[in-house]
Amino acid sequence: MRKSLLHFVIAFGVVALFCPSGTRSQSSPGNAAGLTGAKGVGGPAPEHDLSGTWIGPGEPQLTIQIPPMTAEGKAKFKLNTPDPFTQASNDPWKTCDTFGMPRVVNNEVLNIGFATMPGRVIILENYGRIWREVWTDGRQLPKDPGGRDSEFSSRWYGYSVGHWEGPNTLVVETNGMMPQSWVDRRGFPHSFSAVATERYTRTDHNTLKMTETLDDPAYYTKPFVIAEVTYHWIVGEDDPKAGAIPFADEQMCIPSEMIRYIETVVPK
C-alpha cells in the first residue's frame, strides 16, 4: 500500500508526497478512495479493448536479477543514488522531475486507465496525472531519435507505437526516451538507444496482466523484464448507475512541498 508521507510529517505541518510502504494484496485490491477490484473472471475478455480504469497492487513486482551491464552502463549506474528522501540522493523524484519512461510504468501501479481513439490508444498513468499516446495506425518507431540527423528529439516519455497480438494482448514499444530518466526506483540507467516494451494481456473481463521489458544493448548485455503487474477491473466501472469512476488519488510531486519536506524532515 502507498501511504502519504503526511502520516510521518504531520507534526511538522508539511503536506508531503506519496512513498512506497508495503504491498497491496493482488487478490483483493482496494484503496483509500473506496475503489475495489472485481473478484472472479467476470466473463470473457472483449477483443482489442482495454478501455476503462484498472486497480493494481500499488507496488510492482520488480526484477530481482539484472543482467550483466556493459562498462558504460556500470559507470552510469554508479552515479545514481536512489531514495529521494535523503540529502545524498540524486533521484529525479527528489526535485519532482518527471519519472519519464520506462520508470513511470513500474513506479506507480495503483491505477491505470486506457482510452481507445481512432488510430491510437491513450494510456493514463495515475502518478503525476500523465497521459501517453500510443499510435496503433501502423506507423513504425522513429529511427535514431535524438541523433544528430534525426528529426525526432528525445522526450521524457519517448515515442510509442502499439499493435495487437491475438484478441487480447496490446504490445507497446517505446524509444527516444530521455536518458536522464531511470529504469526504476533502484537507479538503474538506460541509454539513448533503449527500447521499452509493455505487454498488456486481458486474460478475462476482470484481469489485466502487464509485463515491462527493456532492450538496451549500450548498457545491458541482454534484454530483461523490468517488472510485472496484475491489475483488476474496478467494481462499478461498467455500471451506468455508478457514474464516472475516478482514479483513487491525485498523486502529484509538488516541488515546493518536496523542498519543505527535505528541509524539515530529512537529516542533514
C-alpha positions in Angstrom: 0.0 0.0 0.0 1.1 3.5 -0.7 0.9 5.8 2.3 1.2 9.5 2.3 4.3 10.9 3.9 1.9 13.1 5.7 1.5 10.3 8.2 5.1 10.7 9.1 5.5 14.5 9.0 2.1 15.9 10.1 3.7 17.1 13.3 5.9 19.4 11.2 2.9 20.8 9.3 4.3 19.5 6.0 1.9 18.4 3.2 4.0 15.7 1.5 4.1 13.2 -1.2 3.4 9.5 -1.6 6.0 6.9 -1.0 6.2 3.1 -1.0 5.4 1.2 2.1 4.5 -2.5 1.7 2.4 -4.2 -0.9 -1.3 -4.5 -1.6 -2.8 -7.9 -2.0 -3.4 -8.6 -5.7 -6.3 -10.9 -4.8 -8.4 -8.2 -3.2 -7.1 -4.8 -4.3 -8.6 -1.6 -3.0 -7.6 1.9 -2.0 -8.4 4.9 0.2 -10.9 6.3 -2.3 -13.0 3.2 -2.0 -12.2 1.7 -5.4 -12.3 -2.1 -5.3 -11.0 -4.7 -7.8 -13.7 -7.0 -9.1 -13.4 -10.6 -8.0 -13.7 -13.6 -10.3 -13.2 -13.6 -14.0 -16.4 -11.7 -14.9 -16.7 -13.4 -18.2 -14.6 -13.5 -21.3 -12.4 -10.5 -22.2 -13.7 -8.3 -25.0 -11.4 -8.3 -28.1 -9.0 -5.4 -28.7 -10.4 -3.4 -25.8 -8.7 -2.4 -22.5 -10.8 0.7 -22.1 -11.6 1.9 -18.6 -9.6 2.2 -15.4 -7.9 -0.6 -13.5 -6.6 -1.0 -10.0 -3.2 -2.6 -9.2 -1.3 -3.7 -6.2 0.3 -0.3 -5.5 3.8 -1.8 -5.9 5.2 -3.6 -8.9 7.0 -6.9 -8.8 10.4 -5.6 -9.9 13.0 -7.8 -11.5 15.4 -9.2 -8.8 18.1 -10.3 -11.3 19.5 -7.6 -13.6 21.7 -8.9 -16.5 25.4 -8.0 -16.6 25.9 -4.4 -17.5 28.4 -3.1 -20.0 31.3 -0.9 -18.8 29.4 2.2 -19.9 26.3 1.0 -18.1 28.2 0.3 -14.9 29.8 3.8 -15.0 26.4 5.4 -15.3 24.8 3.3 -12.6 27.5 4.3 -10.1 26.4 7.9 -10.5 22.8 7.2 -9.3 21.8 7.3 -5.6 18.2 6.1 -5.0 15.9 7.2 -2.2 14.7 10.8 -2.8 14.1 11.3 0.9 17.8 11.6 1.7 20.2 14.5 1.3 22.7 12.5 -0.8 20.2 11.2 -3.3 20.1 12.4 -6.9 16.8 10.6 -7.7 14.8 12.8 -10.1 11.9 12.3 -7.8 13.7 14.4 -5.2 13.3 17.5 -7.4 10.0 16.5 -8.8 11.4 15.9 -12.2 9.0 13.7 -14.2 9.6 10.0 -14.0 9.6 9.6 -17.7 9.9 6.2 -19.4 10.3 3.4 -18.6 10.0 4.3 -14.9 6.5 5.7 -15.0 5.1 2.3 -15.9 6.6 0.5 -12.9 6.8 3.1 -10.2 3.2 3.8 -9.5 0.9 0.9 -10.3 -2.1 1.7 -8.1 -4.3 2.8 -11.0 -4.0 2.8 -14.8 -6.5 3.8 -17.5 -6.9 3.2 -21.2 -8.9 5.2 -23.7 -9.3 4.0 -27.3 -9.3 6.6 -30.1 -9.1 6.2 -33.9 -5.5 5.1 -34.7 -4.3 5.3 -31.1 -4.7 4.2 -27.5 -4.2 6.7 -24.7 -2.6 5.3 -21.5 -3.4 7.2 -18.4 -0.8 6.9 -15.6 -2.2 7.9 -12.2 1.0 9.2 -10.6 1.6 12.8 -11.9 -1.6 12.6 -14.0 0.3 11.6 -17.1 -1.2 10.6 -20.4 0.7 8.7 -23.1 -0.2 8.5 -26.7 0.3 5.0 -28.3 -0.1 5.0 -32.1 -1.8 1.9 -33.5 -2.2 3.1 -37.1 0.7 1.0 -38.4 3.5 3.6 -38.1 6.9 2.5 -37.0 9.1 3.8 -34.2 11.3 6.7 -35.3 14.8 5.8 -36.3 17.7 7.1 -34.2 15.6 9.6 -32.2 17.8 12.2 -30.5 20.6 11.6 -33.1 22.3 14.5 -34.9 20.5 13.9 -38.2 17.2 12.8 -36.7 14.0 14.8 -37.0 12.8 13.3 -33.7 14.2 14.7 -30.5 14.4 12.7 -27.3 11.4 13.0 -25.0 10.8 12.1 -21.4 8.0 9.7 -22.4 9.5 8.8 -25.8 7.6 7.8 -28.9 5.2 4.9 -28.6 3.6 2.6 -31.2 1.4 -0.3 -30.4 -0.2 -3.4 -32.0 -2.4 -6.2 -31.0 -1.2 -9.8 -30.7 -4.3 -12.0 -30.9 -7.5 -10.7 -29.5 -6.4 -9.6 -26.0 -2.7 -8.5 -25.9 -1.7 -4.9 -26.6 2.0 -4.6 -27.2 3.5 -1.1 -26.8 7.0 -0.3 -27.9 8.7 3.0 -26.9 12.0 4.6 -27.9 13.5 8.0 -27.9 13.4 8.2 -24.0 15.4 10.8 -22.3 18.5 9.2 -20.6 18.0 11.4 -17.6 15.1 9.2 -16.6 15.8 6.0 -14.7 14.6 2.4 -15.4 13.1 2.1 -12.0 13.3 3.5 -8.4 16.5 1.5 -7.8 18.5 3.8 -10.0 19.3 1.6 -13.0 20.0 3.8 -16.0 19.1 3.5 -19.7 20.8 4.9 -22.8 19.5 6.8 -25.8 19.3 3.6 -27.7 17.0 1.8 -25.2 13.6 0.4 -26.3 10.9 -0.4 -23.7 8.2 -2.9 -24.4 4.9 -3.2 -22.4 2.6 -6.2 -22.9 -0.9 -5.8 -21.6 -2.9 -9.0 -21.7 -6.5 -9.1 -20.7 -6.9 -12.7 -19.6 -10.6 -12.3 -18.8 -13.0 -9.5 -18.3 -11.7 -8.6 -14.8 -8.0 -9.3 -15.1 -5.2 -7.4 -16.9 -1.5 -8.5 -16.7 1.4 -6.3 -17.6 5.0 -7.1 -18.3 7.6 -4.4 -18.9 10.8 -5.3 -20.7 13.9 -3.2 -21.6 16.3 -3.8 -24.5 19.3 -1.6 -24.1 22.5 -3.0 -25.7 24.5 0.1 -24.8 24.1 -0.6 -21.1 23.0 -4.2 -20.7 24.2 -7.5 -22.2 20.7 -8.8 -22.9 17.1 -7.6 -22.7 15.4 -8.2 -19.4 12.0 -7.9 -17.7 11.8 -4.8 -15.5 8.5 -5.5 -13.7 5.3 -7.5 -13.8 1.9 -6.3 -12.5 -1.6 -7.7 -12.3 -4.5 -5.2 -12.5 -8.2 -5.8 -11.8 -11.3 -4.3 -13.3 -12.8 -1.7 -10.9 -16.1 -2.7 -9.4 -18.8 -0.5 -10.9 -16.7 0.5 -13.9 -19.3 -0.7 -16.4 -22.4 0.2 -14.3 -24.0 3.3 -15.8 -25.8 3.9 -12.4 -22.4 4.2 -10.7 -21.4 7.3 -12.7 -17.8 8.1 -13.8 -15.2 6.0 -11.9 -12.4 8.3 -10.8 -8.7 7.5 -10.1 -8.1 6.7 -6.5 -6.0 9.7 -5.5 -4.4 12.8 -7.1 -0.8 11.8 -6.6 1.4 14.7 -7.6 5.0 15.6 -6.9 4.9 19.3 -6.0 8.3 21.0 -5.9 7.5 23.4 -3.1 6.2 20.6 -0.9 9.2 18.4 -1.5 11.5 21.3 -0.7 9.8 21.9 2.6 9.8 18.2 3.4 13.6 17.8 2.7 14.4 21.0 4.7 12.2 20.0 7.6 12.5 16.2 8.0 15.4 14.7 6.2 18.5 14.5 8.4 21.4 16.8 7.3 
